[in-house]
């Protein structure tokens, strides 16, 4: 991960995962459905029907994690060894082992998602959320120690990444008690998108600057512009999520007949309740008139 490709590949994975989750959350908000389907997966609907119920997010985590593990191991000439043979022995490649731990956690998290959604007779949402939260707890610890020997531009870049991971860890912790809250799921998606886009930006800042000249650690303007670029990422990613929701809303309202049928079913219900309310008012008025007539006659 200590290369340009090592930052771009995880960033692309996080962006793809966030975009997929943004589409799923937008659809759930538009249709007012729950994102946590706890029912058993039917096995008598045919092969193609079961294909749509595969955990694509979990498969993406497994495939991406496996590729990144293989890439990290292949980058070390002579193999990724833990300790050398000198006396006294010393640990070797500390950053590479931290990267490898991150990618192993990603792969295991994908395995848990696939097992919960497709292998267990009943989906265990708490298991998925706990595994994801635990992954980011460990990731925060690794990133905190990962940036200890960094200075200047690299330190500022890693501190902003740690901030995103910390906020994402808080959101995932809260979701353990409220896993089906759309506001938290939207914030989680936004933070995943931020983490992915900032990882790619960090690759360009640290290894391939656009100007062709390296950033200067002793120049305060360069450090300030790192934070400015981070703020631009916040605005661009927020607009991206807003655009996904707008496009999804237009698409489903135009091409999905079930949304129109739901609106047509809700309208008669409101009309019927209004009709019952008016009937009750008329009945009470008739009773009042009868009471007045009885009093006048007496």
C-alpha positions as CSV (number, residue, x, y, z in Angstrom):
1,X,0.0,0.0,0.0
2,X,3.0,2.3,0.3
3,X,2.8,3.0,-3.5
4,X,0.6,4.9,-5.8
5,X,-1.3,1.7,-6.9
6,X,-1.5,0.6,-3.3
7,X,-3.6,3.8,-2.5
8,X,-5.6,3.8,-5.7
9,X,-6.9,0.2,-5.7
10,X,-8.4,0.4,-2.1
11,X,-9.8,3.8,-2.9
12,X,-11.5,2.5,-6.0
13,X,-13.0,-0.4,-4.1
14,X,-14.4,2.0,-1.4
15,X,-15.8,4.3,-4.1
16,X,-17.5,1.4,-5.9
17,X,-18.9,0.0,-2.6
18,X,-20.2,3.4,-1.5
19,X,-21.9,4.0,-4.9
20,X,-23.5,0.6,-4.7
21,X,-24.7,1.3,-1.2
22,X,-25.9,4.8,-2.2
23,X,-28.1,3.2,-4.9
24,X,-29.5,0.7,-2.4
25,X,-30.2,3.3,0.3
26,X,-31.8,5.6,-2.3
27,X,-34.1,2.9,-3.5
28,X,-35.1,2.0,0.1
29,X,-35.9,5.7,0.9
30,X,-38.0,6.1,-2.3
31,X,-40.0,3.0,-1.7
32,X,-40.0,3.4,2.1
33,X,-38.8,-0.1,2.6
34,X,-36.5,-1.6,5.2
35,X,-32.9,-2.4,4.3
36,X,-32.7,-5.3,6.7
37,X,-34.6,-8.2,5.2
38,X,-34.5,-10.9,7.9
39,X,-36.6,-13.4,6.1
40,X,-35.3,-16.8,4.9
41,X,-34.0,-16.9,1.4
42,X,-36.5,-18.9,-0.7
43,X,-35.1,-21.9,-2.6
44,X,-38.1,-22.6,-4.9
45,X,-38.1,-19.4,-7.0
46,X,-35.7,-20.6,-9.6
47,X,-32.1,-20.1,-10.4
48,X,-32.3,-16.6,-11.6
49,X,-34.4,-15.4,-8.7
50,X,-31.8,-16.6,-6.3
51,X,-29.1,-14.8,-8.3
52,X,-30.5,-11.4,-7.4
53,X,-30.3,-12.3,-3.7
54,X,-26.5,-12.7,-3.7
55,X,-24.6,-10.4,-1.4
56,X,-22.7,-8.5,-4.1
57,X,-21.2,-6.2,-1.5
58,X,-19.7,-9.1,0.4
59,X,-18.4,-10.7,-2.8
60,X,-16.8,-7.4,-3.7
61,X,-15.0,-7.3,-0.3
62,X,-13.8,-10.8,-0.6
63,X,-12.4,-10.4,-4.2
64,X,-10.9,-7.0,-3.5
65,X,-9.3,-8.2,-0.2
66,X,-7.8,-11.3,-1.9
67,X,-6.3,-9.2,-4.7
68,X,-4.8,-6.7,-2.4
69,X,-3.3,-9.4,-0.2
70,X,-1.7,-11.0,-3.2
71,X,-0.5,-7.6,-4.4
72,X,1.0,-6.7,-1.0
73,X,2.9,-10.0,-0.8
74,X,4.2,-9.7,-4.3
75,X,5.6,-6.2,-3.7
76,X,8.2,-7.5,-1.3
77,X,11.3,-9.0,-2.9
78,X,12.3,-12.3,-1.2
79,X,8.9,-12.7,0.4
80,X,7.1,-11.0,3.3
81,X,9.0,-12.4,6.3
82,X,8.1,-11.5,9.9
83,X,11.6,-11.6,11.5
84,X,15.2,-11.7,10.2
85,X,17.8,-14.3,11.2
86,X,20.2,-11.9,12.8
87,X,21.0,-11.7,16.5
88,X,19.1,-10.2,18.1
89,X,16.2,-10.8,15.7
90,X,14.2,-7.8,14.5
91,X,10.7,-7.5,13.1
92,X,10.7,-6.8,9.3
93,X,8.4,-4.7,7.1
94,X,6.1,-3.2,9.8
95,X,4.0,-1.1,7.5
96,X,3.5,-4.0,5.0
97,X,2.3,-6.2,7.8
98,X,-0.2,-3.5,8.9
99,X,-1.4,-3.3,5.3
100,X,-1.8,-7.1,5.1
101,X,-3.8,-7.1,8.4
102,X,-6.2,-4.4,6.9
103,X,-6.7,-6.5,3.8
104,X,-7.3,-9.7,5.7
105,X,-9.9,-8.0,7.8
106,X,-11.6,-6.8,4.6
107,X,-11.7,-10.3,3.2
108,X,-13.1,-11.8,6.5
109,X,-15.7,-9.1,6.6
110,X,-16.8,-10.0,3.1
111,X,-17.0,-13.7,4.1
112,X,-19.2,-12.8,7.1
113,X,-21.6,-10.8,4.8
114,X,-21.9,-13.7,2.3
115,X,-22.4,-16.2,5.1
116,X,-25.1,-14.1,6.8
117,X,-27.1,-13.2,3.7
118,X,-26.8,-16.4,1.6
119,X,-25.7,-19.3,3.7
120,X,-27.5,-19.0,7.0
121,X,-31.2,-19.9,7.1
122,X,-32.0,-16.5,8.6
123,X,-30.0,-13.3,8.1
124,X,-28.0,-12.2,11.2
125,X,-27.8,-8.4,10.9
126,X,-26.1,-8.0,14.3
127,X,-23.3,-10.3,13.2
128,X,-22.7,-8.2,10.1
129,X,-22.7,-4.9,11.9
130,X,-20.5,-6.2,14.7
131,X,-17.9,-7.5,12.2
132,X,-17.8,-4.2,10.3
133,X,-17.5,-2.1,13.4
134,X,-14.7,-4.4,14.8
135,X,-12.9,-4.0,11.4
136,X,-12.9,-0.2,11.7
137,X,-11.8,-0.3,15.3
138,X,-8.7,-2.3,14.3
139,X,-8.3,-0.1,11.2
140,X,-8.2,3.0,13.4
141,X,-5.6,1.5,15.7
142,X,-3.4,0.5,12.7
143,X,-3.7,3.9,11.0
144,X,-2.8,5.7,14.2
145,X,0.4,3.8,14.6
146,X,0.9,3.9,10.8
147,X,1.3,7.7,10.8
148,X,3.7,8.0,13.8
149,X,6.8,8.3,11.6
150,X,5.2,10.6,9.1
151,X,5.9,14.3,8.9
152,X,4.6,17.3,6.9
153,X,2.4,16.6,4.0
154,X,2.2,12.8,4.6
155,X,1.2,13.4,8.3
156,X,-1.5,15.9,7.3
157,X,-2.9,13.5,4.7
158,X,-3.0,10.6,7.1
159,X,-4.6,12.7,9.9
160,X,-7.5,13.6,7.7
161,X,-7.9,9.9,6.7
162,X,-7.9,9.0,10.4
163,X,-10.6,11.6,11.0
164,X,-12.9,9.9,8.4
165,X,-12.2,6.5,9.9
166,X,-12.9,7.7,13.4
167,X,-16.3,9.2,12.3
168,X,-17.1,6.0,10.4
169,X,-16.3,3.9,13.5
170,X,-18.7,6.1,15.6
171,X,-21.5,5.7,13.1
172,X,-21.0,1.9,12.9
173,X,-21.0,1.7,16.7
174,X,-24.3,3.6,16.9
175,X,-25.8,1.3,14.2
176,X,-25.4,-1.7,16.5
177,X,-28.5,-0.5,18.3
178,X,-30.3,1.2,15.4
179,X,-29.3,-0.7,12.3
180,X,-32.2,0.4,10.1
181,X,-32.0,4.2,10.5
182,X,-31.8,5.8,7.1
183,X,-29.9,8.9,8.4
184,X,-27.1,6.8,9.8
185,X,-26.9,4.6,6.6
186,X,-26.6,7.8,4.5
187,X,-23.8,9.2,6.7
188,X,-22.1,5.8,6.6
189,X,-22.3,5.8,2.8
190,X,-20.9,9.3,2.6
191,X,-18.0,8.5,4.9
192,X,-17.2,5.4,2.8
193,X,-17.2,7.6,-0.3
194,X,-15.0,10.2,1.5
195,X,-12.5,7.5,2.5
196,X,-12.2,6.1,-1.0
197,X,-11.8,9.4,-2.8
198,X,-9.3,10.7,-0.2
199,X,-7.2,7.6,-0.5
200,X,-6.9,8.2,-4.3
201,X,-6.1,11.8,-3.6
202,X,-3.5,10.8,-1.1
203,X,-1.9,8.6,-3.8
204,X,-1.6,11.6,-6.1
205,X,-0.3,13.9,-3.4
206,X,2.4,11.5,-2.1
207,X,3.5,9.7,-5.2
208,X,2.3,11.4,-8.4
209,X,1.8,15.1,-7.9
210,X,-0.2,16.7,-10.8
211,X,2.5,19.4,-11.2
212,X,5.3,16.8,-11.5
213,X,7.1,18.3,-8.5
214,X,6.9,16.9,-5.0
215,X,5.0,18.7,-2.3
216,X,7.1,20.6,0.2
217,X,6.9,19.6,3.9
218,X,8.3,23.0,5.0
219,X,5.9,25.1,3.0
220,X,2.8,26.0,5.1
221,X,0.8,26.8,2.0
222,X,1.1,23.2,0.7
223,X,-0.1,21.8,4.1
224,X,-3.0,24.3,4.1
225,X,-4.0,23.2,0.6
226,X,-4.1,19.6,1.6
227,X,-6.9,20.5,4.0
228,X,-8.6,22.7,1.3
229,X,-8.6,19.7,-1.1
230,X,-10.2,17.6,1.7
231,X,-13.0,20.1,2.0
232,X,-13.5,20.0,-1.7
233,X,-13.9,16.3,-1.5
234,X,-16.6,16.7,1.2
235,X,-18.6,19.0,-1.1
236,X,-18.1,16.9,-4.2
237,X,-19.1,13.7,-2.5
238,X,-22.1,15.3,-0.9
239,X,-23.3,16.5,-4.4
240,X,-22.6,13.0,-5.8
241,X,-24.9,11.4,-3.2
242,X,-27.5,14.0,-3.9
243,X,-27.3,13.3,-7.6
244,X,-27.6,9.6,-7.1
245,X,-30.7,10.1,-5.1
246,X,-32.2,12.5,-7.7
247,X,-31.5,10.2,-10.6
248,X,-32.8,7.1,-8.7
249,X,-36.0,9.0,-7.8
250,X,-36.6,10.0,-11.4
251,X,-35.8,6.5,-12.7
252,X,-38.1,4.6,-10.3
253,X,-40.9,7.0,-10.7
254,X,-40.8,6.8,-14.4
255,X,-40.0,3.1,-15.1
256,X,-41.2,1.3,-11.9
257,X,-45.0,0.8,-11.9
258,X,-45.1,-0.5,-8.4
259,X,-44.3,3.0,-7.1
260,X,-47.3,4.4,-8.9
261,X,-49.5,1.6,-7.7
262,X,-48.5,2.2,-4.2
263,X,-49.4,5.9,-4.6
264,X,-52.8,4.9,-6.1
265,X,-53.4,2.5,-3.2
266,X,-52.7,5.1,-0.6
267,X,-55.0,7.7,-2.1
268,X,-58.3,5.6,-1.7
269,X,-57.2,4.9,1.8
270,X,-57.0,8.6,2.6
271,X,-60.3,9.2,0.9
272,X,-62.0,6.4,2.8
273,X,-60.8,7.7,6.1
274,X,-61.9,11.2,5.2
275,X,-65.4,9.9,4.2
276,X,-65.6,8.1,7.6
277,X,-64.7,11.2,9.4
278,X,-67.3,13.3,7.6
279,X,-69.9,10.6,8.4
280,X,-69.1,10.8,12.1
281,X,-69.5,14.6,12.0
282,X,-72.9,14.4,10.3
283,X,-74.0,11.7,12.8
284,X,-73.0,13.9,15.7
285,X,-74.9,16.9,14.2
286,X,-78.0,14.8,13.8
287,X,-77.9,13.6,17.4
288,X,-77.5,17.2,18.6
289,X,-80.5,18.3,16.5
290,X,-82.6,15.5,17.9
291,X,-81.6,16.4,21.5
292,X,-82.6,20.0,20.9
293,X,-86.0,19.0,19.4
294,X,-86.8,16.8,22.4
295,X,-85.9,19.6,24.8
296,X,-88.1,22.1,22.9
297,X,-91.1,19.7,22.8
298,X,-90.8,19.0,26.6
